Amino acid sequence: MKTVVLTGASSGIGLATGEYLAQNGYKVYGLSRTSGNSPLINFISCDVTDRLQVENAFKNIPEDIYAVINNAGMGISGPVELAEVDEIKKIFKVNVLGVINVCQIAIPYLRKTKGRIINIGSVAGEMTIPFQVFYSMSKAGVATVSEGLNMELKPFGIKVTMVMPGDTQTGFTKNREKTDNLDDLYKDRYLRSISKMEQDEQKGKSPLSVAKVIAKVLRRKHPPIKVTVGWEYKLLVFLKRLVSARALNNILYQMYARKK
């Protein structure tokens, strides 16, 4: 039985992934700030932004670790001009520094097993979403870390993949932090944009669809460096290569930022 460590395991994609992997023969340790209640997952209380907590969590896992899945993340929304510095620091601390903390601590364990790292990115990291720029930036940062680690860790037999979901039906929608710092210059456009995004998410893929892609990556002898979840999002990412940056920017503007 292979052992997997999964962050952000108490809800959404993390919970679905942990349960699916456990049902398919893996032993799953779930790291999360809030305690989970699934009997299929061995939960360990851990804030990934706190390096000492991550170190202690790994020390409390007796088995050899085959894979680490960095899923913990958060979202904030609002105009760049009005964003508070503390909000910006918070999202990068969780979405980027949290991933780096876990990777740095996990790598010595994974060298022993020639294991895997799977980082959960987002299609939004490939295509910047207005009024969610810092989320897009953070997921683009995860892509950079993943690509760099895959090269640096290749001699040790450790493979790194970034899984990129699009809109997914999870509590992430309701938990997204929304700015209260709005003025009349942005308010109407921002509210329409976030409303559309929330509607798209609630009509999006199930967390289980992401879990199945993660399981498939774990089984592959030569996993891809990046994989997008869902044919429609694969098509969007592919189309990005075919259109100009100006054209793509205008499409996203019309979808999420245009004036009435």
Buried (B, 14 or more C-beta within 10 A) or exposed (E): EBBBBBBBBBBBBBBBBBBBBBEEEBBBBBBBBEEBEBEBBBBBBBBBBBBEBBBBBBEEBEEEBBBBBBBBBBBBBBBEEBBEEEBBEBBBBBBBBBBBBBBEBBBEBBBEBEBBBBBBBBBBBBBBBBBBBBBBBBBBBBBEBBBEBBEEBEEBEBBBBBBBBBBBBBEBBEEBEEBEEBEEEBEEBBEBBBEEBBEBBEEBBEBBBBBBBBBEBBEEEEBEEBBBBBEEBBEBBEEBEEEEEEEBBEBBEEBBBEEE
